Amino acid sequence: MPADRRLINQAEADRLIREHVQAEQGSGTRINEFRDAHIVDVTLAVSTMVMPVSFGNSELERVSFEGSNLDGASFERSSLKHCDLSHLSAARLWALKAVFEECRFTQTYLRSAHLKQARLERCDFTQAELSTIFAVQASFRGSVLDRTVLDSAWLDSADFAGAQCRETNFRRAHMRSAKLGGLDVRRCDFSEADLRSADLTDAD
């Protein structure tokens, strides 16, 4: 862990949220204490409807966001490993150049999230709503995208190597130069998708 990142455990996370709520009373002031931090083995129940939250440039390990609302939350250039972001709303999530490894997004609402150049590798997106996301040059290598909705998503030059795509909805997606080589996409929907220059080598 870099020396300039302070460790936030469960007790510290609870204190920060409690003190912010008491001080601001829902004024809309962004919580910045979770920026540039190392957050490990914590359950965070936060709502951006009450207090906008930024995790920019932080490292998160085994963090659960169960019961949270992350609409518009920032994870820019952050790194998340083994985190649970399933069954929640995270529309317009900002995660430019973020790294998500082995994270869960099952049935998560991520519509219009900004994921440019993000690494979302070996993650579970089963039945997640990713319509209109901006994920140009993002990596979904080794991720599960079963019944995931990527309608009208911007996926130019995105890398799907080793991904599992069963009944994935790519309708109207922008997928120029996307890497789909070797994938089984027989039951996926590519209606009206732009696949110009996409790599479909050995794809079924």
Phi, psi and omega in degrees: 000129178303145185296335184273003178255121181274146181281132175242115176261188184298316182297317180292320178297316179298319180296315181299315181293315181299313182293325180292316180297316181294322184283321187262336181051047175072031182288348181092002178293133183289137172281118179252358183292344179269002175280152176051040183235166172245110186247120187223137177054054184231144169256119182248115175254091182237155177227120178290349174290334180260315184215109176303142185232140175237130174247025184304134175061029179252163173248124180238129179231128178053046177260133176252131178255027183306128179083005182271163168240116184248025178303120177078003179294153182252128173234030185302127178057023177269168179232122181237131179230131177056041179259151182251109177241032184275156174057041178219170178263126179220042179298144178060024174304137181252111185221048178302125177057025176280162178239122176240116180240124178053045177258158180254127175235027184303123178057029178272144180265104184243024185306133176066020176293149179258109186233031182300129178058022177278152174254113181241072193255137181057036178260160179253109179251025183306124178058026177278153179258105182241026180300141175060019174293155175251099186232043178297133180062022176277160178243124175247028186302127176073009182272158177263122182237035181294124179057025176282142180257116178239035181301127176061021178286151176264105187233027180301131179063016176288149184251117180248021183305129177074005180284156176255117185235091178252116180058035179284139182261105177253024185301134176061014180289148176266107189230036178298132178062018176292150182258106182238014184301134176080001183275151171266102183241029186297330183251017178272159181251111178250024182304126176064012177285150178261103183250025181298131179066013178288148178270109180245024182302125178062015175285146178261000000 
